[in-house]
């Protein structure tokens, strides 16, 4: 069945996340046909290839994983995917606050005036080798009046927009888009994976009260800090779950599969006195006989890496002055969020509550293992419906892109 022919006003939307360890495709459908009551009808999850620290390292391998994930999602959802929303990540994602100005010639602020102020802020804030992903308004100022959330229709002459500009290296973003287009797919929009995950799990109240969203992937950790309802900081670090696996691998002379297995089955982010003296038998591997280690040694290795990562994030948040404003604490998403006792470790480091995020506003993922690992892809679906054009010509182009009236 092709997109656009489910007897609904809005066709399904596909979200694609090309992660370091896995490639995920979700297909979401609006049950009321107007972008509300969204349900996941298809998903494809395949092991990533040719991706390192969230960035494309080998185009052909990465493309193969995308094609396999798309095919799995198409089969499950009974759809043809011709266009995707793309989540982008990588350790080079950064953000900064910029201010742009616009002259309100009519004396009444219009949407065009607001857009001009935002564009002026973004244009002057990044280097030529970087590409803007998002220009997110924090607040506006009109003739000296500050803290305005929505100035449209207000009277004034000088409008200023404070925005958070999120940007990444242009060549890395182009590589990800090339992988998708090489899979015979169009890219409707590119969205920072951290923004996607936040959209999927955070409530408006959490954002107003102040919250830090940390999305833990295999090779990259993305984070977004919200203060007074708006994103105040967003970036990536080139550290993820694979680094913990590698630490275990080298500490105990294991292969990658063995290290990943004991991390998942017996790992812990803190040192639990009740199990520290227990011993874990490591099966015989190539070049090594069967041997045992204490859980204390395993947990010490994991605690060192994870504590280091979250101390770095805490330092960055504190350096920007946002640490006292996290009344809603820290919310974790991504596959790495499920490391045993990680929420306890993070709560200690930040001195604030920490929980694993629960996907909101979208159904169909309740029964999947580790649902927060799908937060970025689910957020893409939500963003896609929120920004879906209402004009019929757009959906006509989409129909043609996916093969007509199947």
Secondary structure as UniProt FT lines:
FT   TURN            3..4
FT   STRAND          13..18
FT   STRAND          22..30
FT   TURN            31..32
FT   STRAND          38..47
FT   STRAND          51..52
FT   TURN            53..54
FT   STRAND          55..56
FT   HELIX           59..77
FT   STRAND          83..88
FT   TURN            91..92
FT   STRAND          94..103
FT   TURN            105..106
FT   HELIX           111..123
FT   TURN            124..125
FT   TURN            128..129
FT   STRAND          130..142
FT   TURN            143..144
FT   STRAND          145..148
FT   TURN            152..153
FT   STRAND          158..169
FT   HELIX           170..182
FT   TURN            183..184
FT   STRAND          186..192
FT   HELIX           193..201
FT   HELIX           204..209
FT   STRAND          211..216
FT   STRAND          221..227
FT   TURN            228..229
FT   STRAND          230..237
FT   HELIX           241..251
FT   TURN            252..253
FT   HELIX           256..266
FT   TURN            273..277
FT   STRAND          279..282
FT   TURN            286..287
FT   STRAND          291..294
FT   HELIX           295..319
FT   TURN            320..321
FT   HELIX           323..325
FT   TURN            327..328
FT   STRAND          330..333
FT   HELIX           335..338
FT   TURN            340..341
FT   HELIX           342..350
FT   STRAND          354..356
FT   STRAND          362..363
FT   TURN            366..367
FT   TURN            369..370
FT   HELIX           371..374
FT   HELIX           375..386
FT   HELIX           392..401
FT   TURN            402..403
//
